[in-house]
């Protein structure tokens, strides 16, 4: 299945994955991509790793290798909207990044990530994590937060 559409519709995404399967969540930044994985039954998202961005072709190759190793069936990419739901300056860049993942041949869901980084940072502050530790964890934890929100929506009703 190549050239699958990028969608913001939970229903369309679920329909593209009738058998379920592991999902890879992404918090796409300019310098890093936080990655998270969930189990094949869409129960819980877990922070996986932090990918330091290089040229897109290198990033794509690393994502493909991870996807194959983890038997990923779909992608969830956090979409950085403004608080009012409108596009932010980063929104178009993330949409383009998502479209460029088409060679992976996986269904892709764009997921509203407005509160992910703030929620994760608050959790890390509450846990008294040092600034260095927060910097190391925030992106992959944000990816898990994004992915958990998506799998919760996918499994409702």
BELMO-V937627 format. One record per residue. N is the residue number from 1. NEAR is the number of other ideal C-beta (glycine too) atoms within 12 Angstrom. Layout:
N NEAR
N NEAR
This chain:
1 15
2 11
3 14
4 25
5 22
6 30
7 28
8 26
9 19
10 27
11 16
12 19
13 33
14 27
15 17
16 27
17 33
18 12
19 15
20 23
21 27
22 33
23 48
24 49
25 48
26 53
27 44
28 43
29 30
30 15
31 15
32 24
33 38
34 40
35 42
36 45
37 36
38 39
39 22
40 19
41 16
42 32
43 18
44 21
45 37
46 24
47 32
48 32
49 29
50 27
51 29
52 19
53 24
54 15
55 11
56 20
57 13
58 15
59 27
60 26
61 18
62 26
63 37
64 22
65 18
66 27
67 29
68 17
69 15
70 27
71 19
72 35
73 34
74 44
75 49
76 51
77 48
78 48
79 36
80 35
81 24
82 15
83 12
84 9
85 13
86 14
87 18
88 20
89 12
90 23
91 25
92 16
93 21
94 33
95 24
96 18
97 32
98 34
99 22
100 22
101 37
102 21
103 21
104 33
105 22
106 38
107 39
108 44
109 42
110 35
111 43
112 29
113 41
114 25
115 20
116 40
117 30
118 18
119 22
120 33
121 23
122 18
123 22
124 27
125 17
126 11
127 15
128 10
129 19
130 12
131 13
132 10
133 15
134 23
135 21
136 19
137 31
138 32
139 38
140 37
141 38
142 42
143 43
144 39
145 41
146 45
147 43
148 33
149 34
150 42
151 37
152 20
153 23
154 35
155 21
156 12
157 8
